[in-house]
Amino acid sequence: MKKRVGIFYGPAGGSTERVAKKIQIAFGEDVADLIPIKNCTAADINKYENVVFGCSTIGKETWQSDKSKPDWDNFRSELDKIKYEGKTFALFGLGDHIAYAAMFVDAMGILAKEMLKHNASIIGKVPTCEYEFKESEAVFGHEFIGLPIDEDFEADLTDRRVKEWVARLKMNFA
Ligand SMILES: Cc1cc2nc3c(=O)[nH]c(=O)nc-3n(C[C@H](O)[C@H](O)[C@H](O)COP(=O)(O)O)c2cc1C
């Protein structure tokens, strides 16, 4: 990996932000920038060739939910303006595999589906066998489209999950 990494995350101030910070440290603070997605436009993303997106799932219809913080909702229309060609993306998603087993990290899948409409190149998929859950919009084949993190019930696994995932990304980012 020679190019800088932009880690864009939302919502700010909770578990997603805490995990985003861990991901930045795993890359190295000198090579990875940590940026809240709130107030970003596509132009902010377009500065990077290596992009990490992080989100949490709050409610089934995350984009429109009254309960969700609006950070990613506000950015949604910007997704169409990103210059996808030549970029490599990786996603992580916060969720709760006990209380929301049937919609585990759904928002990560909803975000990925929007990006795949533009033929986004997404790396960092994770085998579903490493998690217990019932259903998820983030499953594509036998893999999660990105890294699921459960800070509510599996916080003890987060550091190892982040470390192993970032090590793989480093080998495949530009
Ligand atoms: C109202 C509410 C709804 C939630 N819905 C889901 C869900 O549908 N799927 C899921 O995996 N997690 C769900 N969660 C769990 C959150 O994604 C999890 O607690 C996450 O760590 C929150 O991250 P944040 O503090 O950055 O928002 C929900 C949590 C709350 C409070």
The ligand as an SDF file (V2000), in Angstrom:
LIG
                    3D

 31 33  0  0  0  0  0  0  0  0999 V2000
  -32.8460    1.5680   18.0440 C   0  0  0  0  0  0  0  0  0  0  0  0
  -31.7370    0.6460   17.6360 C   0  0  0  0  0  0  0  0  0  0  0  0
  -31.9060   -0.1430   16.5060 C   0  0  0  0  0  0  0  0  0  0  0  0
  -30.8990   -1.0240   16.1070 C   0  0  0  0  0  0  0  0  0  0  0  0
  -31.0780   -1.7970   14.9880 N   0  0  0  0  0  0  0  0  0  0  0  0
  -30.1070   -2.6670   14.6170 C   0  0  0  0  0  0  0  0  0  0  0  0
  -30.2910   -3.4970   13.4680 C   0  0  0  0  0  0  0  0  0  0  0  0
  -31.3070   -3.4420   12.7730 O   0  0  0  0  0  0  0  0  0  0  0  0
  -29.2890   -4.3590   13.1330 N   0  0  0  0  0  0  0  0  0  0  0  0
  -28.1250   -4.4650   13.8740 C   0  0  0  0  0  0  0  0  0  0  0  0
  -27.2630   -5.2530   13.5200 O   0  0  0  0  0  0  0  0  0  0  0  0
  -27.9290   -3.6660   14.9620 N   0  0  0  0  0  0  0  0  0  0  0  0
  -28.8840   -2.7860   15.3550 C   0  0  0  0  0  0  0  0  0  0  0  0
  -28.6760   -1.9850   16.4480 N   0  0  0  0  0  0  0  0  0  0  0  0
  -27.3900   -2.0870   17.2020 C   0  0  0  0  0  0  0  0  0  0  0  0
  -26.4130   -0.9810   16.8160 C   0  0  0  0  0  0  0  0  0  0  0  0
  -26.0520   -1.0470   15.4580 O   0  0  0  0  0  0  0  0  0  0  0  0
  -25.1310   -1.1130   17.6680 C   0  0  0  0  0  0  0  0  0  0  0  0
  -25.4540   -0.8680   19.0260 O   0  0  0  0  0  0  0  0  0  0  0  0
  -23.9990   -0.1970   17.2350 C   0  0  0  0  0  0  0  0  0  0  0  0
  -22.8390   -0.5180   17.9650 O   0  0  0  0  0  0  0  0  0  0  0  0
  -24.3390    1.2960   17.3990 C   0  0  0  0  0  0  0  0  0  0  0  0
  -23.2590    2.0590   16.8870 O   0  0  0  0  0  0  0  0  0  0  0  0
  -23.2490    3.6700   17.0040 P   0  0  0  0  0  0  0  0  0  0  0  0
  -23.0990    3.9560   18.4820 O   0  0  0  0  0  0  0  0  0  0  0  0
  -22.0600    4.1330   16.2400 O   0  0  0  0  0  0  0  0  0  0  0  0
  -24.5330    4.1250   16.4000 O   0  0  0  0  0  0  0  0  0  0  0  0
  -29.6780   -1.1110   16.8580 C   0  0  0  0  0  0  0  0  0  0  0  0
  -29.5140   -0.3140   17.9990 C   0  0  0  0  0  0  0  0  0  0  0  0
  -30.5170    0.5600   18.3790 C   0  0  0  0  0  0  0  0  0  0  0  0
  -30.3140    1.4020   19.6160 C   0  0  0  0  0  0  0  0  0  0  0  0
  1  2  1  0
  2  3  1  0
  2 30  2  0
  3  4  2  0
  4  5  1  0
  4 28  1  0
  5  6  2  0
  6  7  1  0
  6 13  1  0
  7  8  2  0
  7  9  1  0
  9 10  1  0
 10 11  2  0
 10 12  1  0
 12 13  2  0
 13 14  1  0
 14 15  1  0
 14 28  1  0
 15 16  1  0
 16 17  1  0
 16 18  1  0
 18 19  1  0
 18 20  1  0
 20 21  1  0
 20 22  1  0
 22 23  1  0
 23 24  1  0
 24 25  2  0
 24 26  1  0
 24 27  1  0
 28 29  2  0
 29 30  1  0
 30 31  1  0
M  END
$$$$
